Amino acid sequence: MNTTELLSQIEAEISRLNQVRALLAGTSNGTRPAGRPVHKKRFMSAESREKIAAAQRKRWAKQKAAK
């Protein structure tokens, strides 16, 4: 086995070890942890926002009346 073949095999082994290390660390390519889902932002309808706001105003009025 000559030194060129030996160096080639060492480089290949280093590459494989780096891939295994990345998998164990939880990153596949350094962008985000592997296996973690990407959630889309949830949007609330205008009707739902108004219901929540009305309920909050009702709570504030009840608190203000108690004073």
C-alpha positions in Angstrom: 0.0 0.0 0.0 1.5 3.3 -1.0 1.2 6.6 0.8 -1.3 8.1 -1.7 -3.7 5.2 -1.2 -3.3 5.4 2.6 -3.9 9.2 2.6 -7.0 8.7 0.4 -8.4 6.1 2.8 -7.7 8.3 5.8 -9.5 11.2 4.2 -12.5 9.0 3.4 -12.6 7.8 7.0 -12.4 11.4 8.3 -15.3 12.3 6.0 -17.4 9.4 7.3 -16.6 10.3 11.0 -17.6 13.9 10.4 -21.0 12.7 9.0 -21.6 10.5 12.0 -20.6 13.3 14.3 -23.1 15.7 12.6 -25.9 13.1 13.0 -25.1 12.5 16.6 -25.0 16.2 17.3 -28.4 16.6 15.8 -27.6 18.6 12.7 -27.5 17.2 9.2 -26.0 20.2 7.4 -25.7 22.8 10.1 -28.9 24.6 9.3 -31.3 23.1 11.9 -31.5 20.1 14.1 -32.4 16.9 12.2 -35.9 15.5 12.8 -37.3 18.7 14.2 -40.5 19.7 12.5 -40.9 23.1 11.0 -44.2 24.7 12.1 -46.0 27.2 10.0 -47.3 30.3 11.7 -50.9 30.1 12.8 -53.2 32.9 11.9 -56.3 33.9 13.7 -59.5 35.1 12.0 -60.8 38.6 12.5 -63.9 37.1 14.1 -61.8 35.1 16.6 -59.7 38.2 17.5 -62.9 40.2 18.1 -64.3 37.5 20.4 -61.2 37.5 22.4 -61.1 41.3 22.6 -64.7 41.4 23.7 -64.1 38.9 26.4 -61.1 40.9 27.7 -63.1 44.1 27.7 -65.8 42.3 29.7 -63.1 41.2 32.2 -61.7 44.7 32.5 -65.2 46.1 33.0 -66.0 43.6 35.8 -62.6 44.4 37.5 -63.3 48.2 37.2 -66.8 47.8 38.6 -65.5 45.8 41.6 -63.3 48.8 42.7 
